[in-house]
Amino acid sequence: MRVTKCLCGNYAQLRFKDEFGRVKDKIVLIRNVPIFFYADCEEEYMTGPDSLKFADRVKISFESGIDEPEFQEGETGMDFDQEAFADYLEKMSAHLFGTNTLSQIIAQINDSHRARRFFTMYLLKNRETFFSYYQMRERLGISFIFDTIICALYYEREKKPVKQTLIDLLQIDLDMVNQQVDGYPLKEFNKDLNSFIFYWRKKTGRLLYPHKS
């Protein structure tokens, strides 16, 4: 994990945060900005080069109309960390549902948004899991969940490389959608996917998409 020293002599830790910038009267959100945090001083800062790049990304976002761009430009996807994702799902399940089995969680889907959102993420675990439940989607009454996943992964995937990685990993395409999904369900999916990405960064101290050399 990258660290640096504060002026007080203590070490700072590199974190990745979403930061807001302003151009005229418009607020712009830049995702995954590298920030050094000092636990003892409770201070955080960007390096000089990163501050200049942040200002440039804010300006480009404003001028191009691109919403919520990544700080790193020209990123390339790396293999989806399935082991970390499985660990994340296990922790999430224990936190939200205690000792409930997956079958018990699925039974709550229509009555619990937590159960629905957890199971939606669970289906991203691997191709075998995805297609096993995809074949049972009509019997289980969960076709809308698969429609949401597929539509969300294809929605603005050029802005989030992990989406294309998951599309390739799961081997899915838009022809598998029964009914088009848009609006809030896509934002909800993105929020839950981002939660895993932040978990992964915190655990590893690395970017999910390393910059091209």
ZADO-1210 file (C-alpha; in nm, 4 decimals, padded with zeros to 6 digits):
<atoms>
<atom x="00.0000" y="00.0000" z="00.0000" code="MET" pos="1"/>
<atom x="00.1438" y="00.3412" z="-00.0963" code="ARG" pos="2"/>
<atom x="00.2298" y="00.5683" z="00.1928" code="VAL" pos="3"/>
<atom x="00.4054" y="00.9017" z="00.2353" code="THR" pos="4"/>
<atom x="00.5097" y="01.1178" z="00.5283" code="LYS" pos="5"/>
<atom x="00.3232" y="01.4159" z="00.6662" code="CYS" pos="6"/>
<atom x="00.5070" y="01.7377" z="00.7577" code="LEU" pos="7"/>
<atom x="00.4622" y="01.6310" z="01.1193" code="CYS" pos="8"/>
<atom x="00.6688" y="01.3196" z="01.0485" code="GLY" pos="9"/>
<atom x="00.3845" y="01.0680" z="01.0628" code="ASN" pos="10"/>
<atom x="00.2843" y="00.8443" z="00.7749" code="TYR" pos="11"/>
<atom x="-00.0114" y="00.9088" z="00.5470" code="ALA" pos="12"/>
<atom x="-00.2141" y="00.6461" z="00.3674" code="GLN" pos="13"/>
<atom x="-00.3344" y="00.6615" z="00.0078" code="LEU" pos="14"/>
<atom x="-00.7098" y="00.6372" z="-00.0367" code="ARG" pos="15"/>
<atom x="-00.9414" y="00.6784" z="-00.3338" code="PHE" pos="16"/>
<atom x="-01.2426" y="00.9048" z="-00.2941" code="LYS" pos="17"/>
<atom x="-01.5073" y="01.0738" z="-00.5045" code="ASP" pos="18"/>
<atom x="-01.4378" y="01.4476" z="-00.4986" code="GLU" pos="19"/>
<atom x="-01.6432" y="01.7465" z="-00.6109" code="PHE" pos="20"/>
<atom x="-01.5098" y="02.0328" z="-00.8204" code="GLY" pos="21"/>
<atom x="-01.6771" y="02.3478" z="-00.9462" code="ARG" pos="22"/>
<atom x="-01.6784" y="02.5243" z="-01.2808" code="VAL" pos="23"/>
<atom x="-01.8793" y="02.8466" z="-01.2687" code="LYS" pos="24"/>
<atom x="-02.2128" y="02.7431" z="-01.1153" code="ASP" pos="25"/>
<atom x="-02.1845" y="02.3743" z="-01.2023" code="LYS" pos="26"/>
<atom x="-02.0734" y="02.1085" z="-00.9519" code="ILE" pos="27"/>
<atom x="-01.8767" y="01.8219" z="-01.1072" code="VAL" pos="28"/>
<atom x="-01.8112" y="01.4841" z="-00.9408" code="LEU" pos="29"/>
<atom x="-01.4837" y="01.3076" z="-01.0201" code="ILE" pos="30"/>
<atom x="-01.4638" y="00.9454" z="-00.9125" code="ARG" pos="31"/>
<atom x="-01.1720" y="00.7653" z="-00.7470" code="ASN" pos="32"/>
<atom x="-00.9409" y="01.0597" z="-00.6819" code="VAL" pos="33"/>
<atom x="-00.6171" y="00.9612" z="-00.5021" code="PRO" pos="34"/>
<atom x="-00.6077" y="01.1301" z="-00.1619" code="ILE" pos="35"/>
<atom x="-00.3425" y="01.0980" z="00.1103" code="PHE" pos="36"/>
<atom x="-00.4934" y="01.0784" z="00.4584" code="PHE" pos="37"/>
<atom x="-00.3124" y="01.1427" z="00.7875" code="TYR" pos="38"/>
<atom x="-00.4811" y="00.9568" z="01.0706" code="ALA" pos="39"/>
<atom x="-00.2971" y="01.1394" z="01.3493" code="ASP" pos="40"/>
<atom x="-00.3530" y="01.4869" z="01.2063" code="CYS" pos="41"/>
<atom x="-00.6914" y="01.3982" z="01.0532" code="GLU" pos="42"/>
<atom x="-00.5838" y="01.5850" z="00.7422" code="GLU" pos="43"/>
<atom x="-00.5949" y="01.4806" z="00.3775" code="GLU" pos="44"/>
<atom x="-00.4483" y="01.6224" z="00.0580" code="TYR" pos="45"/>
<atom x="-00.3760" y="01.5640" z="-00.3088" code="MET" pos="46"/>
<atom x="-00.0254" y="01.5806" z="-00.4472" code="THR" pos="47"/>
<atom x="00.0592" y="01.8782" z="-00.6690" code="GLY" pos="48"/>
<atom x="00.0408" y="01.6810" z="-00.9961" code="PRO" pos="49"/>
<atom x="-00.2834" y="01.5146" z="-00.8889" code="ASP" pos="50"/>
<atom x="-00.4356" y="01.8531" z="-00.8001" code="SER" pos="51"/>
<atom x="-00.3565" y="01.9813" z="-01.1481" code="LEU" pos="52"/>
<atom x="-00.4979" y="01.6679" z="-01.3055" code="LYS" pos="53"/>
<atom x="-00.8102" y="01.6916" z="-01.0897" code="PHE" pos="54"/>
<atom x="-00.8682" y="02.0501" z="-01.2054" code="ALA" pos="55"/>
<atom x="-00.8186" y="01.9383" z="-01.5649" code="ASP" pos="56"/>
<atom x="-01.0660" y="01.6486" z="-01.5264" code="ARG" pos="57"/>
<atom x="-01.3244" y="01.8859" z="-01.3781" code="VAL" pos="58"/>
<atom x="-01.2819" y="02.1243" z="-01.6719" code="LYS" pos="59"/>
<atom x="-01.3045" y="01.8428" z="-01.9299" code="ILE" pos="60"/>
<atom x="-01.6143" y="01.6994" z="-01.7626" code="SER" pos="61"/>
<atom x="-01.7801" y="02.0409" z="-01.7664" code="PHE" pos="62"/>
<atom x="-01.6961" y="02.1119" z="-02.1289" code="GLU" pos="63"/>
<atom x="-01.7815" y="01.7648" z="-02.2615" code="SER" pos="64"/>
<atom x="-02.0915" y="01.7079" z="-02.0511" code="GLY" pos="65"/>
<atom x="-01.9628" y="01.3703" z="-01.9271" code="ILE" pos="66"/>
<atom x="-02.1120" y="01.2896" z="-01.5866" code="ASP" pos="67"/>
<atom x="-01.9022" y="01.1479" z="-01.3026" code="GLU" pos="68"/>
<atom x="-01.5834" y="01.0585" z="-01.4951" code="PRO" pos="69"/>
<atom x="-01.3016" y="00.8559" z="-01.3421" code="GLU" pos="70"/>
<atom x="-00.9917" y="01.0424" z="-01.2245" code="PHE" pos="71"/>
<atom x="-00.7691" y="00.8049" z="-01.4187" code="GLN" pos="72"/>
<atom x="-00.8007" y="00.8597" z="-01.7914" code="GLU" pos="73"/>
<atom x="-00.7327" y="00.5911" z="-02.0485" code="GLY" pos="74"/>
<atom x="-00.7873" y="00.3083" z="-01.8028" code="GLU" pos="75"/>
<atom x="-00.7888" y="-00.0586" z="-01.8915" code="THR" pos="76"/>
<atom x="-00.9793" y="-00.3300" z="-01.7084" code="GLY" pos="77"/>
<atom x="-00.7937" y="-00.5997" z="-01.5184" code="MET" pos="78"/>
<atom x="-00.9316" y="-00.9404" z="-01.4274" code="ASP" pos="79"/>
<atom x="-01.2291" y="-00.9163" z="-01.1958" code="PHE" pos="80"/>
<atom x="-01.1158" y="-01.0209" z="-00.8486" code="ASP" pos="81"/>
<atom x="-01.3592" y="-01.3074" z="-00.7974" code="GLN" pos="82"/>
<atom x="-01.1951" y="-01.4217" z="-00.4735" code="GLU" pos="83"/>
<atom x="-01.2322" y="-01.0767" z="-00.3180" code="ALA" pos="84"/>
<atom x="-01.5883" y="-01.0541" z="-00.4490" code="PHE" pos="85"/>
<atom x="-01.6795" y="-01.3882" z="-00.2886" code="ALA" pos="86"/>
<atom x="-01.5311" y="-01.2650" z="00.0395" code="ASP" pos="87"/>
<atom x="-01.7287" y="-00.9417" z="00.0074" code="TYR" pos="88"/>
<atom x="-02.0533" y="-01.1337" z="-00.0523" code="LEU" pos="89"/>
<atom x="-01.9904" y="-01.3551" z="00.2504" code="GLU" pos="90"/>
<atom x="-01.9346" y="-01.0540" z="00.4770" code="LYS" pos="91"/>
<atom x="-02.2337" y="-00.8737" z="00.3291" code="MET" pos="92"/>
<atom x="-02.4593" y="-01.1767" z="00.3796" code="SER" pos="93"/>
<atom x="-02.3544" y="-01.2200" z="00.7428" code="ALA" pos="94"/>
<atom x="-02.4024" y="-00.8485" z="00.8118" code="HIS" pos="95"/>
<atom x="-02.7447" y="-00.8181" z="00.6478" code="LEU" pos="96"/>
<atom x="-02.8994" y="-01.1601" z="00.7002" code="PHE" pos="97"/>
<atom x="-02.7106" y="-01.3305" z="00.9806" code="GLY" pos="98"/>
<atom x="-02.7349" y="-01.7093" z="00.9479" code="THR" pos="99"/>
<atom x="-03.0023" y="-01.7070" z="00.6761" code="ASN" pos="100"/>
<atom x="-02.9287" y="-01.9398" z="00.3856" code="THR" pos="101"/>
<atom x="-02.9253" y="-01.8210" z="00.0248" code="LEU" pos="102"/>
<atom x="-03.2609" y="-01.9935" z="-00.0313" code="SER" pos="103"/>
<atom x="-03.4087" y="-01.7990" z="00.2597" code="GLN" pos="104"/>
<atom x="-03.2677" y="-01.4751" z="00.1184" code="ILE" pos="105"/>
<atom x="-03.4138" y="-01.5483" z="-00.2254" code="ILE" pos="106"/>
<atom x="-03.7526" y="-01.6131" z="-00.0644" code="ALA" pos="107"/>
<atom x="-03.7466" y="-01.2527" z="00.0663" code="GLN" pos="108"/>
<atom x="-03.6732" y="-01.0872" z="-00.2701" code="ILE" pos="109"/>
<atom x="-04.0251" y="-00.9582" z="-00.3348" code="ASN" pos="110"/>
<atom x="-04.0630" y="-00.8185" z="00.0182" code="ASP" pos="111"/>
<atom x="-03.7112" y="-00.6943" z="00.0967" code="SER" pos="112"/>
<atom x="-03.5065" y="-00.4509" z="-00.1120" code="HIS" pos="113"/>
<atom x="-03.1968" y="-00.5659" z="00.0779" code="ARG" pos="114"/>
<atom x="-03.2547" y="-00.9261" z="-00.0257" code="ALA" pos="115"/>
<atom x="-03.3137" y="-00.8215" z="-00.3863" code="ARG" pos="116"/>
<atom x="-03.0035" y="-00.6046" z="-00.4029" code="ARG" pos="117"/>
<atom x="-02.7851" y="-00.8670" z="-00.2351" code="PHE" pos="118"/>
<atom x="-02.9022" y="-01.1421" z="-00.4690" code="PHE" pos="119"/>
<atom x="-02.8463" y="-00.9142" z="-00.7676" code="THR" pos="120"/>
<atom x="-02.4814" y="-00.8797" z="-00.6653" code="MET" pos="121"/>
<atom x="-02.4598" y="-01.2494" z="-00.5828" code="TYR" pos="122"/>
<atom x="-02.5431" y="-01.3366" z="-00.9432" code="LEU" pos="123"/>
<atom x="-02.2216" y="-01.1630" z="-01.0558" code="LEU" pos="124"/>
<atom x="-02.0150" y="-01.4178" z="-00.8621" code="LYS" pos="125"/>
<atom x="-01.9296" y="-01.6240" z="-01.1699" code="ASN" pos="126"/>
<atom x="-02.0748" y="-01.7441" z="-01.4984" code="ARG" pos="127"/>
<atom x="-02.1933" y="-02.0754" z="-01.3555" code="GLU" pos="128"/>
<atom x="-02.3950" y="-01.9039" z="-01.0810" code="THR" pos="129"/>
<atom x="-02.5403" y="-01.6492" z="-01.3229" code="PHE" pos="130"/>
<atom x="-02.6613" y="-01.9016" z="-01.5803" code="PHE" pos="131"/>
<atom x="-02.7780" y="-02.1549" z="-01.3235" code="SER" pos="132"/>
<atom x="-03.0308" y="-01.9019" z="-01.1920" code="TYR" pos="133"/>
<atom x="-03.0918" y="-01.7517" z="-01.5361" code="TYR" pos="134"/>
<atom x="-03.2358" y="-02.0854" z="-01.6475" code="GLN" pos="135"/>
<atom x="-03.4699" y="-02.0815" z="-01.3459" code="MET" pos="136"/>
<atom x="-03.5610" y="-01.7119" z="-01.3701" code="ARG" pos="137"/>
<atom x="-03.9221" y="-01.7595" z="-01.4808" code="GLU" pos="138"/>
<atom x="-03.9950" y="-02.0347" z="-01.2296" code="ARG" pos="139"/>
<atom x="-03.8477" y="-01.8253" z="-00.9469" code="LEU" pos="140"/>
<atom x="-04.0063" y="-01.5024" z="-01.0733" code="GLY" pos="141"/>
<atom x="-03.6715" y="-01.3200" z="-01.0945" code="ILE" pos="142"/>
<atom x="-03.6537" y="-01.2278" z="-01.4639" code="SER" pos="143"/>
<atom x="-03.6565" y="-00.8564" z="-01.3698" code="PHE" pos="144"/>
<atom x="-03.3326" y="-00.9024" z="-01.1746" code="ILE" pos="145"/>
<atom x="-03.1517" y="-01.0404" z="-01.4800" code="PHE" pos="146"/>
<atom x="-03.2954" y="-00.7644" z="-01.6981" code="ASP" pos="147"/>
<atom x="-03.1625" y="-00.5101" z="-01.4471" code="THR" pos="148"/>
<atom x="-02.8154" y="-00.6663" z="-01.4334" code="ILE" pos="149"/>
<atom x="-02.7713" y="-00.6872" z="-01.8093" code="ILE" pos="150"/>
<atom x="-02.9099" y="-00.3406" z="-01.8807" code="CYS" pos="151"/>
<atom x="-02.7007" y="-00.1890" z="-01.6001" code="ALA" pos="152"/>
<atom x="-02.3786" y="-00.3529" z="-01.7199" code="LEU" pos="153"/>
<atom x="-02.4316" y="-00.2259" z="-02.0744" code="TYR" pos="154"/>
<atom x="-02.5356" y="00.1210" z="-01.9585" code="TYR" pos="155"/>
<atom x="-02.2391" y="00.3622" z="-02.0000" code="GLU" pos="156"/>
<atom x="-01.9951" y="00.0714" z="-01.9748" code="ARG" pos="157"/>
<atom x="-01.7290" y="00.2823" z="-02.1463" code="GLU" pos="158"/>
<atom x="-01.7117" y="00.4940" z="-01.8289" code="LYS" pos="159"/>
<atom x="-01.6562" y="00.1977" z="-01.5962" code="LYS" pos="160"/>
<atom x="-01.4227" y="-00.0716" z="-01.7357" code="PRO" pos="161"/>
<atom x="-01.5285" y="-00.3258" z="-01.4735" code="VAL" pos="162"/>
<atom x="-01.8671" y="-00.3453" z="-01.6477" code="LYS" pos="163"/>
<atom x="-01.7097" y="-00.4708" z="-01.9702" code="GLN" pos="164"/>
<atom x="-01.4983" y="-00.7107" z="-01.7653" code="THR" pos="165"/>
<atom x="-01.8142" y="-00.8544" z="-01.6084" code="LEU" pos="166"/>
<atom x="-01.9897" y="-00.8738" z="-01.9459" code="ILE" pos="167"/>
<atom x="-01.6988" y="-01.0789" z="-02.0781" code="ASP" pos="168"/>
<atom x="-01.6738" y="-01.2884" z="-01.7619" code="LEU" pos="169"/>
<atom x="-02.0447" y="-01.3742" z="-01.7562" code="LEU" pos="170"/>
<atom x="-02.0661" y="-01.3983" z="-02.1372" code="GLN" pos="171"/>
<atom x="-02.3907" y="-01.2051" z="-02.1583" code="ILE" pos="172"/>
<atom x="-02.5467" y="-00.9801" z="-02.4217" code="ASP" pos="173"/>
<atom x="-02.8473" y="-00.7540" z="-02.4618" code="LEU" pos="174"/>
<atom x="-03.0442" y="-01.0189" z="-02.6496" code="ASP" pos="175"/>
<atom x="-03.0918" y="-01.1937" z="-02.3133" code="MET" pos="176"/>
<atom x="-03.3090" y="-00.9072" z="-02.1852" code="VAL" pos="177"/>
<atom x="-03.6842" y="-00.9674" z="-02.1738" code="ASN" pos="178"/>
<atom x="-03.7784" y="-00.6105" z="-02.0835" code="GLN" pos="179"/>
<atom x="-03.5649" y="-00.2972" z="-02.1035" code="GLN" pos="180"/>
<atom x="-03.4745" y="-00.1411" z="-01.7685" code="VAL" pos="181"/>
<atom x="-03.3697" y="00.2207" z="-01.7144" code="ASP" pos="182"/>
<atom x="-03.3688" y="00.4938" z="-01.4520" code="GLY" pos="183"/>
<atom x="-03.3332" y="00.4303" z="-01.0805" code="TYR" pos="184"/>
<atom x="-03.2659" y="00.0509" z="-01.0906" code="PRO" pos="185"/>
<atom x="-02.9526" y="00.1201" z="-01.2968" code="LEU" pos="186"/>
<atom x="-02.8320" y="00.3813" z="-01.0470" code="LYS" pos="187"/>
<atom x="-02.9004" y="00.1393" z="-00.7618" code="GLU" pos="188"/>
<atom x="-02.6968" y="-00.1313" z="-00.9365" code="PHE" pos="189"/>
<atom x="-02.4087" y="00.1099" z="-00.9965" code="ASN" pos="190"/>
<atom x="-02.4151" y="00.2105" z="-00.6307" code="LYS" pos="191"/>
<atom x="-02.3915" y="-00.1509" z="-00.5154" code="ASP" pos="192"/>
<atom x="-02.1142" y="-00.2281" z="-00.7641" code="LEU" pos="193"/>
<atom x="-01.9241" y="00.0790" z="-00.6458" code="ASN" pos="194"/>
<atom x="-01.9553" y="-00.0459" z="-00.2873" code="SER" pos="195"/>
<atom x="-01.7598" y="-00.3581" z="-00.3819" code="PHE" pos="196"/>
<atom x="-01.5001" y="-00.1556" z="-00.5713" code="ILE" pos="197"/>
<atom x="-01.4407" y="00.0661" z="-00.2644" code="PHE" pos="198"/>
<atom x="-01.4193" y="-00.2470" z="-00.0474" code="TYR" pos="199"/>
<atom x="-01.1622" y="-00.3921" z="-00.2882" code="TRP" pos="200"/>
<atom x="-00.9532" y="-00.0767" z="-00.2902" code="ARG" pos="201"/>
<atom x="-00.9588" y="-00.0519" z="00.0886" code="LYS" pos="202"/>
<atom x="-00.8522" y="-00.4151" z="00.1205" code="LYS" pos="203"/>
<atom x="-00.5757" y="-00.4049" z="-00.1390" code="THR" pos="204"/>
<atom x="-00.4778" y="-00.0382" z="-00.1519" code="GLY" pos="205"/>
<atom x="-00.4782" y="-00.0595" z="-00.5307" code="ARG" pos="206"/>
<atom x="-00.6788" y="00.0708" z="-00.8225" code="LEU" pos="207"/>
<atom x="-00.9050" y="-00.1853" z="-00.9856" code="LEU" pos="208"/>
<atom x="-00.7995" y="-00.0508" z="-01.3223" code="TYR" pos="209"/>
<atom x="-00.4240" y="00.0169" z="-01.3393" code="PRO" pos="210"/>
<atom x="-00.3107" y="00.2981" z="-01.5667" code="HIS" pos="211"/>
<atom x="-00.1521" y="00.1911" z="-01.8953" code="LYS" pos="212"/>
<atom x="00.2263" y="00.2019" z="-01.8928" code="SER" pos="213"/>
</atoms>
